[in-house]
């Protein structure tokens, strides 16, 4: 069974875990999309590094979105949802 979507809005990542572990092939088979969204005022460099690490490890279906000029707030999450919603209709 393929899990469909994981959404992480205002993701906090402390940079302590290595994103290269696990089984990327299995993840890619089970997860349709891993969406990570964060505001540009929420220390997005760590979330971006996590996304880049996952891609480098072979995770194909990860999307990173950074909401410009927002922090841990409703506008960030609204923008994240707006960016994520079209992915629901892609195969």
N, CA, C and O atoms as a CHARMM CRD file, in Angstrom:
* protein
*
  364
    1    1 UNK  N      0.84400  -1.18500   0.00000 PROA 1      0.00000
    2    1 UNK  CA     0.00000   0.00000   0.00000 PROA 1      0.00000
    3    1 UNK  C      0.88400   1.24000   0.00000 PROA 1      0.00000
    4    1 UNK  O      1.82700   1.34400   0.78500 PROA 1      0.00000
    5    2 UNK  N      0.57400   2.16500  -0.87400 PROA 2      0.00000
    6    2 UNK  CA     1.34900   3.39100  -0.96700 PROA 2      0.00000
    7    2 UNK  C      0.69800   4.48200  -0.11300 PROA 2      0.00000
    8    2 UNK  O     -0.45000   4.86300  -0.34300 PROA 2      0.00000
    9    3 UNK  N      1.44100   4.97300   0.86400 PROA 3      0.00000
   10    3 UNK  CA     0.96500   6.11400   1.63400 PROA 3      0.00000
   11    3 UNK  C      0.97800   7.31200   0.70200 PROA 3      0.00000
   12    3 UNK  O      1.87300   7.43100  -0.13500 PROA 3      0.00000
   13    4 UNK  N      0.04400   8.16500   0.82500 PROA 4      0.00000
   14    4 UNK  CA    -0.07100   9.23700  -0.14600 PROA 4      0.00000
   15    4 UNK  C      0.82800  10.43500   0.15000 PROA 4      0.00000
   16    4 UNK  O      1.77400  10.69000  -0.59600 PROA 4      0.00000
   17    5 UNK  N      0.55400  11.16400   1.21100 PROA 5      0.00000
   18    5 UNK  CA     1.21200  12.45000   1.41000 PROA 5      0.00000
   19    5 UNK  C      1.62300  12.66800   2.86700 PROA 5      0.00000
   20    5 UNK  O      0.93600  12.24300   3.79500 PROA 5      0.00000
   21    6 UNK  N      2.74900  13.33400   3.03900 PROA 6      0.00000
   22    6 UNK  CA     3.17700  13.83400   4.34100 PROA 6      0.00000
   23    6 UNK  C      3.38100  15.32800   4.18200 PROA 6      0.00000
   24    6 UNK  O      4.06900  15.77100   3.26200 PROA 6      0.00000
   25    7 UNK  N      2.79100  16.10100   5.07000 PROA 7      0.00000
   26    7 UNK  CA     2.93800  17.55100   5.03600 PROA 7      0.00000
   27    7 UNK  C      3.58100  18.01400   6.31900 PROA 7      0.00000
   28    7 UNK  O      3.11800  17.67100   7.40700 PROA 7      0.00000
   29    8 UNK  N      4.62600  18.77800   6.20700 PROA 8      0.00000
   30    8 UNK  CA     5.30000  19.35300   7.36500 PROA 8      0.00000
   31    8 UNK  C      5.32000  20.85800   7.16900 PROA 8      0.00000
   32    8 UNK  O      6.05400  21.37500   6.32700 PROA 8      0.00000
   33    9 UNK  N      4.51500  21.55000   7.94600 PROA 9      0.00000
   34    9 UNK  CA     4.46200  23.01100   7.86200 PROA 9      0.00000
   35    9 UNK  C      5.17800  23.57200   9.07500 PROA 9      0.00000
   36    9 UNK  O      4.99600  23.08200  10.18900 PROA 9      0.00000
   37   10 UNK  N      5.99300  24.60000   8.86400 PROA 10     0.00000
   38   10 UNK  CA     6.79700  25.21800   9.91700 PROA 10     0.00000
   39   10 UNK  C      7.66600  24.16600  10.59600 PROA 10     0.00000
   40   10 UNK  O      7.72600  24.06600  11.82100 PROA 10     0.00000
   41   11 UNK  N      8.31400  23.41500   9.78100 PROA 11     0.00000
   42   11 UNK  CA     9.17700  22.33400  10.23800 PROA 11     0.00000
   43   11 UNK  C     10.32500  22.85300  11.08100 PROA 11     0.00000
   44   11 UNK  O     11.03100  23.77900  10.68300 PROA 11     0.00000
   45   12 UNK  N     10.50900  22.25200  12.25100 PROA 12     0.00000
   46   12 UNK  CA    11.69900  22.54500  13.05400 PROA 12     0.00000
   47   12 UNK  C     12.63400  21.36300  12.91700 PROA 12     0.00000
   48   12 UNK  O     12.25800  20.22400  13.19300 PROA 12     0.00000
   49   13 UNK  N     13.84000  21.63600  12.49300 PROA 13     0.00000
   50   13 UNK  CA    14.85600  20.60300  12.34900 PROA 13     0.00000
   51   13 UNK  C     16.13200  21.14100  12.95600 PROA 13     0.00000
   52   13 UNK  O     16.61400  22.20200  12.56000 PROA 13     0.00000
   53   14 UNK  N     16.68800  20.41200  13.92100 PROA 14     0.00000
   54   14 UNK  CA    17.86200  20.92000  14.62600 PROA 14     0.00000
   55   14 UNK  C     19.18100  20.52000  13.98100 PROA 14     0.00000
   56   14 UNK  O     20.24700  20.89900  14.46600 PROA 14     0.00000
   57   15 UNK  N     19.12100  19.76500  12.90300 PROA 15     0.00000
   58   15 UNK  CA    20.32800  19.40100  12.17900 PROA 15     0.00000
   59   15 UNK  C     21.10400  18.26000  12.80400 PROA 15     0.00000
   60   15 UNK  O     22.21800  17.96800  12.36900 PROA 15     0.00000
   61   16 UNK  N     20.54600  17.60600  13.81500 PROA 16     0.00000
   62   16 UNK  CA    21.25800  16.55800  14.52600 PROA 16     0.00000
   63   16 UNK  C     21.21800  15.20600  13.82700 PROA 16     0.00000
   64   16 UNK  O     22.14700  14.41100  13.97000 PROA 16     0.00000
   65   17 UNK  N     20.17300  14.93600  13.08500 PROA 17     0.00000
   66   17 UNK  CA    20.03100  13.62900  12.45300 PROA 17     0.00000
   67   17 UNK  C     20.58900  13.64500  11.03900 PROA 17     0.00000
   68   17 UNK  O     20.48900  14.64600  10.33000 PROA 17     0.00000
   69   18 UNK  N     21.17000  12.53900  10.64400 PROA 18     0.00000
   70   18 UNK  CA    21.70400  12.37400   9.30700 PROA 18     0.00000
   71   18 UNK  C     20.56900  11.94900   8.38700 PROA 18     0.00000
   72   18 UNK  O     19.90000  10.94900   8.64600 PROA 18     0.00000
   73   19 UNK  N     20.35300  12.69200   7.33000 PROA 19     0.00000
   74   19 UNK  CA    19.26300  12.39100   6.40000 PROA 19     0.00000
   75   19 UNK  C     19.62200  11.30300   5.40500 PROA 19     0.00000
   76   19 UNK  O     18.80300  10.97400   4.54700 PROA 19     0.00000
   77   20 UNK  N     20.80900  10.73600   5.48700 PROA 20     0.00000
   78   20 UNK  CA    21.23400   9.76700   4.48000 PROA 20     0.00000
   79   20 UNK  C     20.90100   8.32500   4.84700 PROA 20     0.00000
   80   20 UNK  O     21.11900   7.42900   4.03100 PROA 20     0.00000
   81   21 UNK  N     20.38100   8.07100   6.04300 PROA 21     0.00000
   82   21 UNK  CA    20.08700   6.69900   6.46300 PROA 21     0.00000
   83   21 UNK  C     18.78500   6.19500   5.90000 PROA 21     0.00000
   84   21 UNK  O     18.07600   6.92300   5.20400 PROA 21     0.00000
   85   22 UNK  N     18.46200   4.93200   6.20100 PROA 22     0.00000
   86   22 UNK  CA    17.19300   4.36800   5.77700 PROA 22     0.00000
   87   22 UNK  C     17.25600   3.74300   4.40100 PROA 22     0.00000
   88   22 UNK  O     18.33700   3.46700   3.88100 PROA 22     0.00000
   89   23 UNK  N     16.09800   3.52400   3.81900 PROA 23     0.00000
   90   23 UNK  CA    15.97700   2.86900   2.53600 PROA 23     0.00000
   91   23 UNK  C     15.21300   3.77000   1.57500 PROA 23     0.00000
   92   23 UNK  O     13.98300   3.75100   1.56500 PROA 23     0.00000
   93   24 UNK  N     15.92200   4.56400   0.76300 PROA 24     0.00000
   94   24 UNK  CA    15.24800   5.50200  -0.14100 PROA 24     0.00000
   95   24 UNK  C     14.30500   4.82200  -1.13000 PROA 24     0.00000
   96   24 UNK  O     13.24300   5.36200  -1.43900 PROA 24     0.00000
   97   25 UNK  N     14.67900   3.65200  -1.62800 PROA 25     0.00000
   98   25 UNK  CA    13.83500   2.96100  -2.59200 PROA 25     0.00000
   99   25 UNK  C     12.48700   2.60400  -1.97300 PROA 25     0.00000
  100   25 UNK  O     11.43900   2.80500  -2.58700 PROA 25     0.00000
  101   26 UNK  N     12.52300   2.08100  -0.77000 PROA 26     0.00000
  102   26 UNK  CA    11.29000   1.73400  -0.07700 PROA 26     0.00000
  103   26 UNK  C     10.44500   2.97800   0.18800 PROA 26     0.00000
  104   26 UNK  O      9.22900   2.96400  -0.00200 PROA 26     0.00000
  105   27 UNK  N     11.09600   4.04700   0.62500 PROA 27     0.00000
  106   27 UNK  CA    10.38100   5.30400   0.87300 PROA 27     0.00000
  107   27 UNK  C      9.70300   5.79000  -0.40500 PROA 27     0.00000
  108   27 UNK  O      8.52700   6.15100  -0.39300 PROA 27     0.00000
  109   28 UNK  N     10.45400   5.79600  -1.50800 PROA 28     0.00000
  110   28 UNK  CA     9.91100   6.27400  -2.78300 PROA 28     0.00000
  111   28 UNK  C      8.73500   5.43100  -3.25100 PROA 28     0.00000
  112   28 UNK  O      7.82100   5.94800  -3.89300 PROA 28     0.00000
  113   29 UNK  N      8.74600   4.13900  -2.93700 PROA 29     0.00000
  114   29 UNK  CA     7.64700   3.26000  -3.31800 PROA 29     0.00000
  115   29 UNK  C      6.40200   3.49400  -2.46600 PROA 29     0.00000
  116   29 UNK  O      5.28200   3.31600  -2.94500 PROA 29     0.00000
  117   30 UNK  N      6.58600   3.88700  -1.22500 PROA 30     0.00000
  118   30 UNK  CA     5.46700   4.00800  -0.28800 PROA 30     0.00000
  119   30 UNK  C      4.89700   5.41900  -0.17200 PROA 30     0.00000
  120   30 UNK  O      3.71900   5.58100   0.14700 PROA 30     0.00000
  121   31 UNK  N      5.70000   6.42400  -0.42200 PROA 31     0.00000
  122   31 UNK  CA     5.26600   7.80500  -0.18700 PROA 31     0.00000
  123   31 UNK  C      5.16500   8.54600  -1.50900 PROA 31     0.00000
  124   31 UNK  O      6.12600   8.62600  -2.27400 PROA 31     0.00000
  125   32 UNK  N      3.99100   9.08000  -1.75700 PROA 32     0.00000
  126   32 UNK  CA     3.76300   9.83500  -2.98400 PROA 32     0.00000
  127   32 UNK  C      4.44300  11.20000  -2.92800 PROA 32     0.00000
  128   32 UNK  O      5.02300  11.64600  -3.91800 PROA 32     0.00000
  129   33 UNK  N      4.37300  11.86600  -1.77100 PROA 33     0.00000
  130   33 UNK  CA     4.96100  13.19800  -1.64200 PROA 33     0.00000
  131   33 UNK  C      5.26900  13.51300  -0.18900 PROA 33     0.00000
  132   33 UNK  O      4.45500  13.27000   0.70100 PROA 33     0.00000
  133   34 UNK  N      6.43600  14.04900   0.03300 PROA 34     0.00000
  134   34 UNK  CA     6.82200  14.61700   1.32400 PROA 34     0.00000
  135   34 UNK  C      6.99400  16.10100   1.08300 PROA 34     0.00000
  136   34 UNK  O      7.93300  16.51600   0.40400 PROA 34     0.00000
  137   35 UNK  N      6.10000  16.90300   1.63200 PROA 35     0.00000
  138   35 UNK  CA     6.10200  18.35100   1.42400 PROA 35     0.00000
  139   35 UNK  C      6.57600  19.03300   2.69400 PROA 35     0.00000
  140   35 UNK  O      6.00500  18.83400   3.76600 PROA 35     0.00000
  141   36 UNK  N      7.62200  19.83800   2.57100 PROA 36     0.00000
  142   36 UNK  CA     8.15500  20.58200   3.70800 PROA 36     0.00000
  143   36 UNK  C      8.05600  22.06800   3.40600 PROA 36     0.00000
  144   36 UNK  O      8.67200  22.56100   2.46100 PROA 36     0.00000
  145   37 UNK  N      7.27600  22.77800   4.21300 PROA 37     0.00000
  146   37 UNK  CA     7.11600  24.21200   4.04100 PROA 37     0.00000
  147   37 UNK  C      7.48900  24.94900   5.31100 PROA 37     0.00000
  148   37 UNK  O      7.25900  24.46200   6.41800 PROA 37     0.00000
  149   38 UNK  N      8.07000  26.12900   5.14000 PROA 38     0.00000
  150   38 UNK  CA     8.54200  26.90900   6.28300 PROA 38     0.00000
  151   38 UNK  C      8.57100  28.38600   5.89600 PROA 38     0.00000
  152   38 UNK  O      8.72000  28.72700   4.72300 PROA 38     0.00000
  153   39 UNK  N      8.42800  29.25200   6.89000 PROA 39     0.00000
  154   39 UNK  CA     8.53900  30.68600   6.65200 PROA 39     0.00000
  155   39 UNK  C     10.00000  31.11000   6.58800 PROA 39     0.00000
  156   39 UNK  O     10.85200  30.51600   7.24800 PROA 39     0.00000
  157   40 UNK  N     10.28500  32.12300   5.80800 PROA 40     0.00000
  158   40 UNK  CA    11.67000  32.57600   5.64000 PROA 40     0.00000
  159   40 UNK  C     12.26500  33.15300   6.92100 PROA 40     0.00000
  160   40 UNK  O     13.48200  33.31100   7.02200 PROA 40     0.00000
  161   41 UNK  N     11.41500  33.46800   7.90100 PROA 41     0.00000
  162   41 UNK  CA    11.88700  34.00800   9.17500 PROA 41     0.00000
  163   41 UNK  C     11.96400  32.93500  10.26700 PROA 41     0.00000
  164   41 UNK  O     12.10000  33.27000  11.44300 PROA 41     0.00000
  165   42 UNK  N     11.88000  31.66300   9.90000 PROA 42     0.00000
  166   42 UNK  CA    11.87900  30.55300  10.87000 PROA 42     0.00000
  167   42 UNK  C     13.17900  29.74500  10.84000 PROA 42     0.00000
  168   42 UNK  O     13.16200  28.56400  11.18900 PROA 42     0.00000
  169   43 UNK  N     14.25400  30.31700  10.45400 PROA 43     0.00000
  170   43 UNK  CA    15.52700  29.59600  10.31200 PROA 43     0.00000
  171   43 UNK  C     15.39600  28.47800   9.28000 PROA 43     0.00000
  172   43 UNK  O     15.62100  27.31100   9.60000 PROA 43     0.00000
  173   44 UNK  N     15.03600  28.82300   8.05300 PROA 44     0.00000
  174   44 UNK  CA    14.78000  27.80600   7.03800 PROA 44     0.00000
  175   44 UNK  C     16.02500  27.07900   6.53900 PROA 44     0.00000
  176   44 UNK  O     15.90600  26.05700   5.86200 PROA 44     0.00000
  177   45 UNK  N     17.21400  27.58500   6.85900 PROA 45     0.00000
  178   45 UNK  CA    18.42800  26.94300   6.33800 PROA 45     0.00000
  179   45 UNK  C     18.55500  25.48500   6.78300 PROA 45     0.00000
  180   45 UNK  O     19.06900  24.65500   6.03300 PROA 45     0.00000
  181   46 UNK  N     18.10200  25.17100   7.96800 PROA 46     0.00000
  182   46 UNK  CA    18.18500  23.77800   8.44700 PROA 46     0.00000
  183   46 UNK  C     17.16400  22.88500   7.74300 PROA 46     0.00000
  184   46 UNK  O     17.47500  21.74900   7.38700 PROA 46     0.00000
  185   47 UNK  N     15.95800  23.38900   7.54500 PROA 47     0.00000
  186   47 UNK  CA    14.93900  22.61400   6.83700 PROA 47     0.00000
  187   47 UNK  C     15.35500  22.40900   5.37900 PROA 47     0.00000
  188   47 UNK  O     15.14300  21.33800   4.81100 PROA 47     0.00000
  189   48 UNK  N     15.94100  23.42900   4.78800 PROA 48     0.00000
  190   48 UNK  CA    16.42900  23.32100   3.41400 PROA 48     0.00000
  191   48 UNK  C     17.56300  22.29400   3.34400 PROA 48     0.00000
  192   48 UNK  O     17.61700  21.49800   2.40600 PROA 48     0.00000
  193   49 UNK  N     18.45900  22.30500   4.31800 PROA 49     0.00000
  194   49 UNK  CA    19.55400  21.33400   4.35100 PROA 49     0.00000
  195   49 UNK  C     19.00800  19.90900   4.49300 PROA 49     0.00000
  196   49 UNK  O     19.53500  18.98200   3.87800 PROA 49     0.00000
  197   50 UNK  N     17.96200  19.73200   5.29600 PROA 50     0.00000
  198   50 UNK  CA    17.33900  18.42200   5.43700 PROA 50     0.00000
  199   50 UNK  C     16.76400  17.96300   4.09800 PROA 50     0.00000
  200   50 UNK  O     16.96200  16.81900   3.68900 PROA 50     0.00000
  201   51 UNK  N     16.06000  18.85300   3.42600 PROA 51     0.00000
  202   51 UNK  CA    15.49100  18.52600   2.12600 PROA 51     0.00000
  203   51 UNK  C     16.58600  18.13600   1.14100 PROA 51     0.00000
  204   51 UNK  O     16.46500  17.13500   0.43400 PROA 51     0.00000
  205   52 UNK  N     17.65000  18.92400   1.09400 PROA 52     0.00000
  206   52 UNK  CA    18.76500  18.62500   0.19800 PROA 52     0.00000
  207   52 UNK  C     19.40900  17.28400   0.54500 PROA 52     0.00000
  208   52 UNK  O     19.79000  16.52500  -0.34500 PROA 52     0.00000
  209   53 UNK  N     19.52800  16.99600   1.84600 PROA 53     0.00000
  210   53 UNK  CA    20.09400  15.72400   2.28700 PROA 53     0.00000
  211   53 UNK  C     19.23800  14.54200   1.88600 PROA 53     0.00000
  212   53 UNK  O     19.75600  13.50100   1.48300 PROA 53     0.00000
  213   54 UNK  N     17.92600  14.69900   1.99600 PROA 54     0.00000
  214   54 UNK  CA    17.01700  13.62800   1.58000 PROA 54     0.00000
  215   54 UNK  C     17.12300  13.37800   0.08100 PROA 54     0.00000
  216   54 UNK  O     17.15700  12.23000  -0.36100 PROA 54     0.00000
  217   55 UNK  N     17.17400  14.44400  -0.69200 PROA 55     0.00000
  218   55 UNK  CA    17.31800  14.29900  -2.14700 PROA 55     0.00000
  219   55 UNK  C     18.64100  13.63100  -2.48700 PROA 55     0.00000
  220   55 UNK  O     18.69000  12.74900  -3.34500 PROA 55     0.00000
  221   56 UNK  N     19.71400  14.04400  -1.82200 PROA 56     0.00000
  222   56 UNK  CA    21.02800  13.45500  -2.06100 PROA 56     0.00000
  223   56 UNK  C     21.05000  11.97500  -1.68600 PROA 56     0.00000
  224   56 UNK  O     21.80200  11.19300  -2.26700 PROA 56     0.00000
  225   57 UNK  N     20.22100  11.59500  -0.70900 PROA 57     0.00000
  226   57 UNK  CA    20.15100  10.20000  -0.26600 PROA 57     0.00000
  227   57 UNK  C     19.28100   9.34200  -1.18300 PROA 57     0.00000
  228   57 UNK  O     19.19800   8.12700  -1.00300 PROA 57     0.00000
  229   58 UNK  N     18.63400   9.97200  -2.16700 PROA 58     0.00000
  230   58 UNK  CA    17.83400   9.21600  -3.12200 PROA 58     0.00000
  231   58 UNK  C     16.33700   9.34700  -2.97700 PROA 58     0.00000
  232   58 UNK  O     15.59500   8.66000  -3.67900 PROA 58     0.00000
  233   59 UNK  N     15.86600  10.20800  -2.08800 PROA 59     0.00000
  234   59 UNK  CA    14.43000  10.44600  -1.95100 PROA 59     0.00000
  235   59 UNK  C     14.01400  11.36900  -3.09700 PROA 59     0.00000
  236   59 UNK  O     14.47800  12.50500  -3.19700 PROA 59     0.00000
  237   60 UNK  N     13.14100  10.86500  -3.95000 PROA 60     0.00000
  238   60 UNK  CA    12.77200  11.60000  -5.16400 PROA 60     0.00000
  239   60 UNK  C     11.56600  12.51500  -4.98100 PROA 60     0.00000
  240   60 UNK  O     11.45700  13.54800  -5.64100 PROA 60     0.00000
  241   61 UNK  N     10.67900  12.13700  -4.10000 PROA 61     0.00000
  242   61 UNK  CA     9.39200  12.81300  -4.01000 PROA 61     0.00000
  243   61 UNK  C      9.30600  13.72400  -2.78800 PROA 61     0.00000
  244   61 UNK  O      8.39100  13.61000  -1.97300 PROA 61     0.00000
  245   62 UNK  N     10.27800  14.63000  -2.67800 PROA 62     0.00000
  246   62 UNK  CA    10.26700  15.60800  -1.59700 PROA 62     0.00000
  247   62 UNK  C     10.21800  17.00300  -2.21400 PROA 62     0.00000
  248   62 UNK  O     10.93000  17.30000  -3.17300 PROA 62     0.00000
  249   63 UNK  N      9.36300  17.85000  -1.64500 PROA 63     0.00000
  250   63 UNK  CA     9.20300  19.22300  -2.12500 PROA 63     0.00000
  251   63 UNK  C      9.47200  20.16700  -0.96800 PROA 63     0.00000
  252   63 UNK  O      8.96500  19.97200   0.13600 PROA 63     0.00000
  253   64 UNK  N     10.27600  21.19200  -1.22900 PROA 64     0.00000
  254   64 UNK  CA    10.58400  22.22500  -0.23600 PROA 64     0.00000
  255   64 UNK  C      9.94900  23.52900  -0.69300 PROA 64     0.00000
  256   64 UNK  O     10.05900  23.91200  -1.85800 PROA 64     0.00000
  257   65 UNK  N      9.28400  24.20500   0.23600 PROA 65     0.00000
  258   65 UNK  CA     8.70200  25.51500  -0.06000 PROA 65     0.00000
  259   65 UNK  C      9.02800  26.46100   1.08600 PROA 65     0.00000
  260   65 UNK  O      8.89800  26.10900   2.25800 PROA 65     0.00000
  261   66 UNK  N      9.45100  27.66100   0.72800 PROA 66     0.00000
  262   66 UNK  CA     9.76400  28.68600   1.71700 PROA 66     0.00000
  263   66 UNK  C      8.85200  29.88900   1.48800 PROA 66     0.00000
  264   66 UNK  O      8.87400  30.50300   0.42100 PROA 66     0.00000
  265   67 UNK  N      8.06000  30.21500   2.49100 PROA 67     0.00000
  266   67 UNK  CA     7.13300  31.33900   2.41600 PROA 67     0.00000
  267   67 UNK  C      7.88800  32.64100   2.69200 PROA 67     0.00000
  268   67 UNK  O      8.40300  32.82800   3.79400 PROA 67     0.00000
  269   68 UNK  N      7.95900  33.53400   1.71700 PROA 68     0.00000
  270   68 UNK  CA     8.75100  34.75800   1.89100 PROA 68     0.00000
  271   68 UNK  C      8.16900  35.71700   2.92700 PROA 68     0.00000
  272   68 UNK  O      6.97700  36.02400   2.92000 PROA 68     0.00000
  273   69 UNK  N      9.04300  36.17800   3.81200 PROA 69     0.00000
  274   69 UNK  CA     8.67400  37.22200   4.76400 PROA 69     0.00000
  275   69 UNK  C      7.77000  36.79700   5.90200 PROA 69     0.00000
  276   69 UNK  O      7.21400  37.65300   6.59100 PROA 69     0.00000
  277   70 UNK  N      7.60600  35.49700   6.12200 PROA 70     0.00000
  278   70 UNK  CA     6.72400  35.05100   7.19600 PROA 70     0.00000
  279   70 UNK  C      7.49100  34.21100   8.20800 PROA 70     0.00000
  280   70 UNK  O      8.58900  33.72400   7.93600 PROA 70     0.00000
  281   71 UNK  N      6.88900  34.05400   9.37600 PROA 71     0.00000
  282   71 UNK  CA     7.49300  33.27000  10.45900 PROA 71     0.00000
  283   71 UNK  C      6.54700  32.11700  10.80100 PROA 71     0.00000
  284   71 UNK  O      5.83000  31.62300   9.93100 PROA 71     0.00000
  285   72 UNK  N      6.54400  31.69200  12.05900 PROA 72     0.00000
  286   72 UNK  CA     5.68100  30.61400  12.53700 PROA 72     0.00000
  287   72 UNK  C      4.29400  31.20700  12.76400 PROA 72     0.00000
  288   72 UNK  O      3.94500  31.57600  13.88600 PROA 72     0.00000
  289   73 UNK  N      3.50900  31.29700  11.69600 PROA 73     0.00000
  290   73 UNK  CA     2.24300  32.03000  11.73600 PROA 73     0.00000
  291   73 UNK  C      1.26500  31.50100  10.69100 PROA 73     0.00000
  292   73 UNK  O      1.61600  30.71400   9.81200 PROA 73     0.00000
  293   74 UNK  N      0.04300  31.96000  10.82400 PROA 74     0.00000
  294   74 UNK  CA    -1.04400  31.51500   9.96400 PROA 74     0.00000
  295   74 UNK  C     -0.74300  31.76900   8.49000 PROA 74     0.00000
  296   74 UNK  O     -1.04500  30.90500   7.66600 PROA 74     0.00000
  297   75 UNK  N     -0.16800  32.90100   8.11900 PROA 75     0.00000
  298   75 UNK  CA     0.10200  33.20400   6.72000 PROA 75     0.00000
  299   75 UNK  C      1.08600  32.19400   6.12000 PROA 75     0.00000
  300   75 UNK  O      0.95000  31.81800   4.95500 PROA 75     0.00000
  301   76 UNK  N      2.05700  31.76100   6.89100 PROA 76     0.00000
  302   76 UNK  CA     2.98900  30.72800   6.41900 PROA 76     0.00000
  303   76 UNK  C      2.22400  29.46700   6.05100 PROA 76     0.00000
  304   76 UNK  O      2.42400  28.90700   4.97300 PROA 76     0.00000
  305   77 UNK  N      1.35900  29.02600   6.93400 PROA 77     0.00000
  306   77 UNK  CA     0.63400  27.77200   6.73600 PROA 77     0.00000
  307   77 UNK  C     -0.37000  27.88600   5.59300 PROA 77     0.00000
  308   77 UNK  O     -0.58200  26.92000   4.86000 PROA 77     0.00000
  309   78 UNK  N     -0.98100  29.04300   5.43500 PROA 78     0.00000
  310   78 UNK  CA    -1.89200  29.26000   4.30300 PROA 78     0.00000
  311   78 UNK  C     -1.13100  29.16000   2.98900 PROA 78     0.00000
  312   78 UNK  O     -1.59300  28.52300   2.04300 PROA 78     0.00000
  313   79 UNK  N      0.03800  29.79300   2.93700 PROA 79     0.00000
  314   79 UNK  CA     0.84600  29.73000   1.72000 PROA 79     0.00000
  315   79 UNK  C      1.33500  28.30600   1.45800 PROA 79     0.00000
  316   79 UNK  O      1.35500  27.85200   0.31400 PROA 79     0.00000
  317   80 UNK  N      1.72900  27.60900   2.51600 PROA 80     0.00000
  318   80 UNK  CA     2.16300  26.21500   2.35700 PROA 80     0.00000
  319   80 UNK  C      1.03100  25.36300   1.78700 PROA 80     0.00000
  320   80 UNK  O      1.24100  24.57700   0.86300 PROA 80     0.00000
  321   81 UNK  N     -0.14500  25.52000   2.33400 PROA 81     0.00000
  322   81 UNK  CA    -1.28900  24.76300   1.84900 PROA 81     0.00000
  323   81 UNK  C     -1.59000  25.10100   0.39000 PROA 81     0.00000
  324   81 UNK  O     -1.92300  24.22100  -0.40400 PROA 81     0.00000
  325   82 UNK  N     -1.47100  26.37700   0.04700 PROA 82     0.00000
  326   82 UNK  CA    -1.69300  26.80800  -1.33100 PROA 82     0.00000
  327   82 UNK  C     -0.66900  26.17700  -2.27900 PROA 82     0.00000
  328   82 UNK  O     -1.01200  25.81600  -3.40500 PROA 82     0.00000
  329   83 UNK  N      0.55400  26.04400  -1.84300 PROA 83     0.00000
  330   83 UNK  CA     1.60100  25.42500  -2.66200 PROA 83     0.00000
  331   83 UNK  C      1.42700  23.90800  -2.72700 PROA 83     0.00000
  332   83 UNK  O      1.73000  23.28600  -3.74500 PROA 83     0.00000
  333   84 UNK  N      0.94600  23.32400  -1.65000 PROA 84     0.00000
  334   84 UNK  CA     0.77700  21.88100  -1.60000 PROA 84     0.00000
  335   84 UNK  C     -0.43000  21.39300  -2.39600 PROA 84     0.00000
  336   84 UNK  O     -0.34100  20.37000  -3.07400 PROA 84     0.00000
  337   85 UNK  N     -1.54600  22.09800  -2.32700 PROA 85     0.00000
  338   85 UNK  CA    -2.81500  21.63200  -2.88500 PROA 85     0.00000
  339   85 UNK  C     -2.71900  21.13700  -4.33000 PROA 85     0.00000
  340   85 UNK  O     -3.29800  20.09200  -4.62700 PROA 85     0.00000
  341   86 UNK  N     -2.02900  21.81500  -5.24300 PROA 86     0.00000
  342   86 UNK  CA    -1.95000  21.30800  -6.61100 PROA 86     0.00000
  343   86 UNK  C     -1.31000  19.92200  -6.73000 PROA 86     0.00000
  344   86 UNK  O     -1.58200  19.19600  -7.68600 PROA 86     0.00000
  345   87 UNK  N     -0.47000  19.55600  -5.77500 PROA 87     0.00000
  346   87 UNK  CA     0.17400  18.24300  -5.80500 PROA 87     0.00000
  347   87 UNK  C     -0.83600  17.11500  -5.59700 PROA 87     0.00000
  348   87 UNK  O     -0.57700  15.97300  -5.97700 PROA 87     0.00000
  349   88 UNK  N     -1.97700  17.42800  -5.00100 PROA 88     0.00000
  350   88 UNK  CA    -3.00600  16.41300  -4.79000 PROA 88     0.00000
  351   88 UNK  C     -3.56900  15.89900  -6.09900 PROA 88     0.00000
  352   88 UNK  O     -4.10000  14.78900  -6.15100 PROA 88     0.00000
  353   89 UNK  N     -3.46100  16.68900  -7.15900 PROA 89     0.00000
  354   89 UNK  CA    -4.09100  16.35400  -8.42600 PROA 89     0.00000
  355   89 UNK  C     -3.09000  15.90200  -9.47900 PROA 89     0.00000
  356   89 UNK  O     -3.44200  15.72700 -10.64600 PROA 89     0.00000
  357   90 UNK  N     -1.83500  15.71400  -9.06200 PROA 90     0.00000
  358   90 UNK  CA    -0.81300  15.20000  -9.96700 PROA 90     0.00000
  359   90 UNK  C     -0.66600  13.70100  -9.74000 PROA 90     0.00000
  360   90 UNK  O     -0.83100  13.21100  -8.62300 PROA 90     0.00000
  361   91 UNK  N     -0.36400  13.00200 -10.78300 PROA 91     0.00000
  362   91 UNK  CA    -0.15700  11.55100 -10.65500 PROA 91     0.00000
  363   91 UNK  C      1.27300  11.24400 -10.35800 PROA 91     0.00000
  364   91 UNK  O      1.63700  10.07700 -10.21600 PROA 91     0.00000
